[in-house]
């Protein structure tokens, strides 16, 4: 049965976690290389291969810094292309038209079709009408610029810098349905954090999906990051061991991958809650961040996912992926509006492709411009 531990795997006694797994001892300062830390009791350690063993170049060395202006401009161009479906639909309405009621009606239809939802659409158009009246805007280009500003202000509550460094190690639990790009996003974030000077440790807590462990280990190899893993078994045990190993190695970030699941799979959602509780037993303040990876192509279904996962594990942030195909993008407007019972949860990163630097921090004004095709 999906969601059950692999046959023969030891059951993880949540109540005895602290007693059975002693806190990692202090690591004496060595003259050259770090002293080896004993392997966790339930998980095996999957270190990154040496330079001679790796078949791919070290990502941190082969990729230009994500903050480079040229790279950023290239990324913004791809974001605009990825949202071109909505950009053409919305932006095209302002070409050669009069500013009258028919324009507002067409904007309403286009926003709803872009997955913005009724509540966000109503708020945006109410604000736009008021501004058009107040400033007596008569030119369609001026109205488009006004909508861009209003949309940016609407999305602004979702823009928040990721608090890297507020805890050591910063323990990040990452959830999401299968196919959302969760494990790939973890690999990209590992590279992103390393570029900022952070030492990273990964935990392969997705013990149910075929090849998920191997996929994360491959990302660990690319980034030269150690992965705590085991074949099958209890994902909560892997998470517990990884947090202890992270403290022993004095790393900056521990990222815990979890098995993909649908919000309707209640038994698997309970397993997700258990992982979070057990992480808290390894570190009383952890997890410090609980992120949900959402496929940007799922439209209004993303709202249902956010609501369900937030109810189960109290999300602190979102990672929106795959804004490089048929994504409409209006879903974030619905999140910002608190539509259908969701909270305006911060969007830390959005992704437009498969490259390491294709996952970038969310900036409300940039996203608003891309939605309008600017």
N, C-alpha and C positions, 0 to 999 in steps of 0.2 A: 504493500500500500504506500502510495506517495506520501511523504511526510514522516514515515516511521523510520527509526534508525536502521541502518544496515544490519542484516543478520549477523549475529555474533558480536556486534559492537557493544562495548560496555555502556550500561545506562549511566547517565550523568546525574549524580545525587546533588541536586541544587542546594539542599539544606546543609550538606556537609562540604560544600565547596571550599570554604575557607580553611576548615580543619584538615582536609585531605590534600590541599595544595598550598604548601607554605609560601609565604611571601618571598619574592626573589631576594636573595642576599645582596648586600652591598658588593659591588664589583671593585676590587682593588685597582688602582691606577697602574697599568703595565708600562714597561719601558718603551715598547714599540707597538705591538698589536694588542687589541682588547683580549682580556682573559676569556676563555670559552665559558659559556653559560650552560649548565646542564639542560638537556632537552626537556621540554614540558612533559608531564607524566602521560598525557593522553594524545598529544599531537606530535607529529614528526616535523622537523624543521627542514624546509626546502630552500637552501641558500642559493643565491644567484650564482651562475657558473662563472668561472674565471674568464679573463679576456680571451684566452686561447680556445676555451670551450664555446664561447658565444658565437652564434652564426650571424647575429645582427649587430651593428655598431651601437655603442652606448648612446641612448636617446638624448641624454642631457648634453652630450658633446656634439651630436650631429644635427640638432635642431637649434635654430636661432632663437634668442630670447623672445618670449611671447609679448613683451612690452615694447618691442621695437616698433617705431611709427609705421614703417613700411609693412610689417607683418600685420599690424592692426588694421591698416587701410585695406589690405588684401582680404582680411577676415570680414570686415564690414561689407565689402563688395559681395562676398559669398553669402553673408546673411541676407542682404537685399535680394540676391538671386534665389535663395532658398525660400523667401517669403514673397516671391514675385507673383504667385497666384493671388494673394490678398492685395499686394501692391498694385497690380493691374486693375483689380476689381474696385478698390477704393480710390486710388490715385486717378484712374481714368475718368471718374465722375466729375472731376473739376476742370476738364478740358472743354472750352467753348460752351459753357453753360451759364445761365442766369442764376443768381442767388435768390431762389424762391422756394416755396414749399415742396415742389417736386424734387428739388435737390436733397432736401432733408429726408424725404420719403425713400429716395434711392440709397442714401447713406444708411438709413435704418436697415434696409434689406441687406446691404453689403456687409454691415457689421455683424448681423445675425448669421449670415452665411459664412462669415469668417470665424465662427464659434465664439464670438464675444458674449453671447447670451443676452437675454432680454434685459436683465438688471443693469449690466454694464452699458449696454447700448442706450438704454434710457438715460442713464447718468451723463454719458458723453454728449448726447444730442441736446439734453436740457442745458448743459453748460455751453455748448456751441451756439445754440439759439440766443442765449442771454448775451454772449459776447458779440455776436453779430449785431444785435440790437443796440447794445451799449456803444460799440465803436463804429456803428453804421457802416459795416463792411458791405461793399457792393461788388467787389471783384472776387471771382472764384478762387484765384491764387491766394488772396488774403484769407479767405475762409479755410482753405486747405492748411495754410500756415497756422491758423488759429486752432484747427483740429489737431494738428501735430503737437502744439504746446499743451492742449488740454489732455490729449492721450498720454503725453510724457508725464504730466502731473498726476494723472490717474494711476500710472504704473509705478510712480516713484516710491510708494510704500514697499514695493517688492525688491527694491535695490538696496543691498546691504553688503558691505565688505565682509569677507570670511574672516573670523577671528583667530587666525593662525597665531599660536604662541600664548594663548590665554591660559593654557594648562600644559603640563609636561609629565607624561605624554598627553597630547590631545587625542582622545579616543573618539573616533567617528564610526558610527554604525550606519550602514548603507543598505537600503531596501529598494524593492521595485519588482514589477512583474517580469517574467521571462520575455526576452526580446526587446526590452527597453534600452539596453546598452549599459547595464549596471556594471558589469565586470570591466568592460572597456573603459568606462568613465573612471573607474578606480585606477586603472593603469595610467590614464592621462593626468589624473589628479596627483598621483605619486610623482610624476615628472614635474608637474607644476610646483608642488611643494619643495621638491629638491632644488628647483631653480631659485627658490627663495632661501636656500641654505638649510632646509629642514632635513633631519634624518628620519626616514620612514620605515615602518614595519607593516606588513600586510597579513591578514588572517583569512584563510580560505574557508569561510563558514558556510559556503554553498556546497553542502555535502550530498545533495539530492540530484542535481542536474548532471547529466552525463558530460564529462570533460570540463566541468566548471572549474574544478581544482587545477587541472592542467592549464586551462586558459589563464587563470590568475598567476600561476607559476611562470608562464611565458612572459606575462607583463612584468613580473618581478625580475626575470632575467634581463629584459630589455632595459629596465631602469636600475639594474644592479641593486635590487632591494630584496631582503630576506622575506620569505613567506612561511608562516606557521600553518601547517596543513596536516590532514590525516585522510586516509581513504575510508569514506563512509563514516558512520558513527554520529556522535552528537555534536551539532554545530555550536551549542552553548559551551561545551568543553573546549573547543578550539578557540572560541572568543575569550574565555577565561584565561587560558594558557597564554594567548597572545598579549593580553594586557599585562600579565605578570612579566612576560619576556620583554615587553616594551619598557617597563620600569627598570628591569635589570640592565638593559643595554643603554639606558638613558636616551631613548629616541625621542623625537619631537612629536611624531604623529603615528598613531596606530589606526589603520583602517580595517574594519571588519566587514567582509562581504557576507551576505546572507542569501539563502535560497530564494529564487524568484517564486512568487505565488500570486494568485488572484485574490482580490478582497473577499470573494465568495467562499474561498476555502478556509472556513473558520478554524479547522484544526491546525492548519499551517499558520494562520495568524496568531493562534495561541502559542505556537512554537517561537514565533517572532518576539512575542512578549517575554517568553522565558529567556531568550538570548539577552534581551535588554536587562532583565533582572539579574542575570548571572554576571554580566559585565559590571553592574553596580556592586556586586559582592567582591569583585577583584579590585575595584576602585570606587569608593563611595560617591564620588562626584561624576562618575562616568555612566553612560556615554555623554560626552560633552556636546556632541552634535549628532542628530539623527536625520539623515538625508534620504529623500525619496527621489529616485531617478524615474523621470516620466518621458515617454516617447512623444515628441511634439506632433506626431501625425495622428494621435488618437482622439483629438478634438475634445468634445464634451465628456467622453469617457474618462479623460484625465481628471475631471472634477470628481467623479465617483471614486477613482483610485486615491486621490489626495484625501478626500473625506474619510474613507475607510482606514487608510494607513495612519492618518493623524489621530483617529479615535483609538487605535490600538497602541501606538508607540510614541505619540506626542512629537510630531515632526518639528524640526527647527529650521529646515531649509529644503529647497528643491534644486534638482539638476535637470534641465530640460534638454533632451537630445534630439537629433535627427531633424533639425530645422533646415534641411537641405534637399527636400523633395517636394511632396505635396502638402507640407504643413501649412496651415492657415494662420496660426499665430495668435488668433484672437482669444484663445483660452486663457492667456495670462491676464487679459483685461477682465475676464470673468473671475479669476482668482483674486485680483485686486479689489473687485467689487464685493467680494464675499458672497458670490452667487451660490445657491443651492446648499447653503450651510457650511461652506469652506471658509477657513480663515485666510487672510492675506499673508500667507507664509512666504518668507523671503526666497527669492530665486538667486542662488549664489552664482550659478554658471549656466550657460546655454551652449549647445554644440551644433556645428554646421557640417561636420564631416568626420572622417576616420583618422585624420592626422593628429599627432600629439598636441599641436597648438590650435586645433579646431574647437577646443572647449575653452571658452573665454568668460570672464565675469560679465554678469548681466548689467547693462546700463540702460535705464529707462528711456532716455532721450534718443539713443541710437536705435533702440528697438522700435520706438514709435515712428521714427523716420523710415525705417525699413518697411513697416507695415503699410505706409502710405506711398511706397515706391520711391522715396527720396534718397 
